Amino acid sequence: MKTQLLVRGMHGLGDNIRQRALLRQLMQDHDIWLESSWVSVYHDLIADGLKVVHKATALRTQTKNARRERDAFAVGRPRASAKVMQVWYQPAEVRRHGSVMAAMCAAAGCNIAKADFRLPVPGSWLAKATPWLRLWGYDGRKPIMVYRPLVMRTEWGGCAARNPDEQAYAALFDLIREQFFVVSVADLVIPNVEWMTGLACEADATVHKGELEFEALAALTSLASLVFCSPGFAGVLGQAVGTPVVCVFGGYEKSSFFFGGAKDAPMLGIDPVDPCECFSHSHGCRKEIDMAAAKARLTAFIAGLMKEPAAA
């Protein structure tokens, strides 16, 4: 008989996606109850016995999703005798082990070599994405790019440090923009809580009011040929559904920290000349990017992708 284990999960969507790798391993020996604001992220694991219970939080996006999925959370709690595990990672452990995923595995006693957070996208999710494509007039002539504008938000003070150089981000996007049908995704519906920063970039479709629930967003990302983003959940979601990712880094962390557990999802990380790993909100990290080298790498990466058929 498997022992019960209460896993106190993390809040962020990207970290919840990475947690899938831990749960896959832990479920082999434990009856898992996971505290999270996200249910659909674990749909396949729930089918295998995972129970997701609501994790209380005042964070806006998490609260919004938990309210939407309130009827999908498991009823009840594990026994009082159940063991408890907190999913977490510290900056020192990320540096020591080489990636966020490796640090999470080390803290949970899991094997990074077997870490796999791939997320299957069921047909019911695809059915939620296709009406949006019709609404946007997508005709299939260009492959889809899911684009994340640079944002700031009051709930987390690290955005200014983490975001890449705004001019560089816009210039790299502009270099490849015409090759794609661009869908810009954000949730900026509440003024002065989360807002866009940097240069405005042209998109074919804009959904900036949180219109895409997680299932539709995951499906759209799986149909896309590219995710273009700064560090955050979008790149992790792209890795999880097997979509190539271009992620442009600023300060706070470096691109190698985002590898591990992605299992065959191509990712191009573009770092500053002097990549930082301070994990500080106030370090004053240098964000200058060697644009000639970055553009050459980006051009080669996209050329390699374009050898494959475009997503429909």
C-alpha positions in Angstrom: 0.0 0.0 0.0 1.4 3.4 -1.0 2.0 5.9 1.8 0.1 9.2 1.7 2.1 12.3 0.9 0.9 15.9 1.0 2.9 18.0 -1.5 2.7 21.7 -0.8 3.2 23.0 -4.3 4.5 26.4 -5.5 2.3 29.2 -6.7 3.7 30.2 -10.2 2.3 28.6 -13.3 5.8 27.8 -14.7 6.8 26.1 -11.4 3.5 24.2 -11.4 4.3 22.9 -14.8 7.8 21.9 -13.7 6.3 20.2 -10.6 4.8 17.6 -13.0 8.3 16.0 -13.2 8.5 15.6 -9.4 5.0 14.2 -9.2 5.6 11.6 -11.9 8.4 10.2 -9.8 6.8 10.6 -6.4 3.5 8.9 -7.5 5.4 5.6 -8.0 5.7 5.2 -4.3 3.1 7.5 -2.8 -0.5 8.4 -2.8 -0.2 12.1 -3.6 -2.3 15.0 -2.5 -1.0 18.2 -4.1 -1.8 21.7 -2.9 -2.1 24.0 -6.0 -4.2 26.8 -7.6 -4.1 24.8 -10.9 -6.0 21.6 -11.6 -6.0 21.2 -15.4 -2.2 21.4 -15.4 -2.3 17.9 -13.9 -5.2 16.4 -15.9 -3.3 13.2 -16.9 -1.8 12.7 -13.5 -5.2 13.1 -11.9 -6.4 10.3 -14.1 -3.6 8.2 -12.6 -4.6 9.0 -9.0 -3.2 12.4 -8.2 -5.5 14.5 -6.0 -5.3 18.3 -6.3 -6.6 20.4 -3.4 -6.9 24.1 -3.3 -3.9 26.1 -2.2 -5.0 29.3 -0.5 -3.4 32.5 -1.9 -4.2 36.1 -2.5 -2.3 36.2 -5.9 -4.5 37.5 -8.6 -3.9 35.0 -11.5 -3.9 32.0 -9.1 -7.1 33.1 -7.4 -8.8 33.8 -10.7 -7.9 30.3 -12.0 -8.8 28.5 -8.7 -12.2 30.2 -8.8 -12.7 29.0 -12.4 -11.7 25.4 -11.5 -13.3 25.3 -8.1 -15.5 22.3 -8.9 -12.5 20.3 -10.2 -10.5 20.3 -6.9 -10.5 17.0 -5.0 -12.8 16.8 -2.0 -11.2 16.0 1.4 -7.7 16.0 2.7 -5.0 13.3 3.3 -4.8 11.6 6.7 -3.3 13.6 9.6 -0.5 11.1 9.6 0.5 11.8 6.0 4.0 12.9 5.3 4.4 16.5 4.1 6.8 17.8 1.4 7.3 21.4 0.4 8.3 22.0 -3.2 10.9 24.8 -3.3 14.3 25.8 -4.6 16.8 28.3 -3.4 19.1 30.4 -5.6 22.2 28.7 -4.1 20.7 25.3 -5.0 19.9 26.4 -8.6 23.5 27.6 -9.0 24.9 24.4 -7.4 22.8 22.0 -9.5 22.8 24.0 -12.7 19.0 24.6 -13.3 15.8 25.3 -11.6 14.5 21.8 -12.4 17.6 20.1 -11.0 17.3 22.2 -7.8 13.7 21.2 -7.4 14.6 17.5 -7.9 17.4 17.7 -5.4 15.1 19.2 -2.8 12.4 16.6 -3.4 14.7 13.6 -3.6 14.0 13.0 -7.2 16.2 12.1 -10.1 17.0 14.9 -12.6 18.0 12.4 -15.2 14.5 11.1 -15.2 12.8 14.5 -14.8 10.0 15.0 -17.4 7.4 17.7 -17.2 5.9 17.2 -20.7 2.2 18.0 -20.8 -0.2 16.1 -23.1 -2.8 18.3 -24.7 -6.1 16.5 -25.1 -8.6 17.1 -28.0 -11.0 18.9 -25.7 -8.3 21.6 -25.1 -7.7 21.9 -28.8 -11.4 22.4 -29.3 -11.1 25.5 -27.1 -8.3 27.0 -29.1 -9.6 26.5 -32.6 -12.5 29.0 -32.3 -10.0 31.7 -31.4 -8.0 30.9 -34.5 -11.2 31.3 -36.6 -12.0 34.6 -34.8 -8.5 35.9 -35.5 -8.9 35.0 -39.2 -5.9 32.6 -39.1 -5.6 31.0 -42.6 -2.6 28.7 -42.0 -0.3 30.4 -44.4 2.2 31.3 -41.7 3.2 29.3 -38.7 1.9 30.6 -35.3 4.1 32.5 -32.8 2.9 32.9 -29.2 4.4 36.2 -28.1 4.7 37.5 -24.6 5.1 41.3 -24.2 7.3 42.5 -21.4 5.3 43.3 -18.3 5.6 44.6 -14.8 3.4 43.7 -11.9 3.0 44.8 -8.3 2.7 41.3 -6.9 6.3 40.5 -7.6 9.2 43.0 -7.3 11.6 41.2 -9.6 10.2 42.1 -13.0 12.5 45.1 -13.5 15.6 43.1 -12.8 14.4 40.0 -14.7 13.2 41.6 -17.9 15.6 41.9 -20.8 16.8 45.1 -22.4 13.6 46.5 -24.0 15.3 47.7 -27.2 17.0 44.4 -27.8 13.8 42.4 -27.1 11.9 44.4 -29.7 14.7 44.2 -32.2 15.0 40.5 -32.0 11.3 40.1 -32.3 11.2 42.4 -35.4 13.9 40.3 -37.0 11.6 37.3 -37.3 8.1 38.8 -36.9 7.1 38.7 -40.6 7.6 35.0 -40.8 4.8 34.3 -38.3 1.2 34.8 -37.4 1.8 36.5 -34.1 -0.6 36.1 -31.1 0.3 38.4 -28.2 -0.9 37.0 -24.8 -1.1 38.8 -21.5 -3.5 39.5 -18.6 -3.5 43.3 -18.2 -7.2 43.8 -17.3 -6.5 45.5 -13.9 -4.7 48.8 -14.2 -1.7 49.4 -12.0 -1.5 45.8 -11.0 0.0 44.3 -14.2 1.0 46.4 -17.2 3.0 46.3 -20.3 6.4 47.9 -20.5 8.9 48.3 -23.3 8.2 49.0 -26.9 4.9 48.1 -28.6 5.3 45.2 -31.0 2.9 44.5 -33.8 0.8 41.3 -33.5 -1.8 39.7 -35.7 -4.0 38.9 -32.7 -3.9 40.4 -29.3 -5.4 38.8 -26.2 -4.3 41.0 -23.3 -7.3 40.7 -20.9 -6.6 37.1 -19.8 -9.2 35.8 -22.3 -7.4 32.5 -22.8 -8.0 30.1 -19.9 -5.1 27.7 -19.3 -6.5 24.8 -21.4 -6.9 27.1 -24.5 -3.5 28.7 -23.9 -1.8 25.3 -23.7 -3.5 24.1 -26.8 -2.7 27.3 -28.7 1.0 26.9 -27.6 1.0 23.3 -28.8 -0.3 24.4 -32.2 2.3 27.2 -32.5 5.7 26.8 -34.1 7.4 29.2 -31.7 7.1 30.9 -28.3 8.9 34.2 -28.1 9.2 35.4 -24.5 11.2 36.6 -21.6 11.7 34.3 -18.5 8.4 33.2 -17.0 5.7 30.6 -17.5 5.4 31.0 -21.3 8.8 29.4 -22.0 8.2 26.6 -19.6 4.7 25.9 -21.1 6.3 25.8 -24.6 8.9 23.3 -23.4 6.1 21.2 -21.8 4.0 20.9 -25.0 7.0 20.5 -27.3 7.0 23.9 -29.0 10.3 25.6 -29.7 11.1 28.6 -27.5 13.2 31.7 -27.9 13.7 33.2 -24.5 15.5 36.5 -24.1 17.1 37.1 -20.7 17.9 40.2 -18.7 19.2 40.1 -15.2 18.4 37.9 -12.2 19.1 34.5 -13.8 20.7 33.0 -16.9 19.3 30.8 -19.7 21.0 27.6 -18.6 18.9 27.6 -15.5 15.9 26.9 -17.7 17.1 23.7 -19.1 16.5 20.3 -17.6 13.3 18.2 -17.7 12.1 19.6 -21.1 12.7 16.4 -23.1 13.3 17.3 -26.7 11.7 20.8 -26.8 14.2 23.1 -28.6 15.1 26.3 -26.7 17.2 29.2 -27.7 18.3 31.2 -24.7 19.7 34.6 -25.5 21.7 36.0 -22.5 23.4 39.3 -21.9 27.1 39.6 -22.6 27.6 39.2 -18.9 24.9 36.8 -17.7 23.8 37.2 -14.2 22.8 34.7 -11.6 22.2 37.0 -8.6 18.4 36.2 -8.1 18.2 39.7 -6.7 15.6 42.4 -7.3 18.1 45.2 -6.8 21.5 44.0 -8.1 21.7 46.4 -11.0 22.5 43.6 -13.5 24.0 44.5 -16.8 21.6 43.6 -19.6 23.6 44.5 -22.7 23.3 41.9 -25.4 25.7 41.3 -28.3 23.1 41.9 -30.9 25.2 40.8 -33.9 25.8 37.4 -32.3 22.2 37.2 -31.0 20.7 37.9 -34.4 22.9 35.3 -36.0 21.9 32.7 -33.5 18.2 33.6 -33.8 18.3 33.5 -37.6 19.9 30.1 -37.6 17.5 28.8 -35.0 14.5 29.9 -37.0 15.9 28.6 -40.3 16.2 25.2 -38.6 12.6 25.3 -37.5 11.3 26.3 -40.9 12.7 23.1 -42.4 9.7 21.4 -40.6 6.1 21.8 -41.8 4.3 24.8 -40.2 1.7 24.1 -37.5 -1.9 24.2 -38.8 
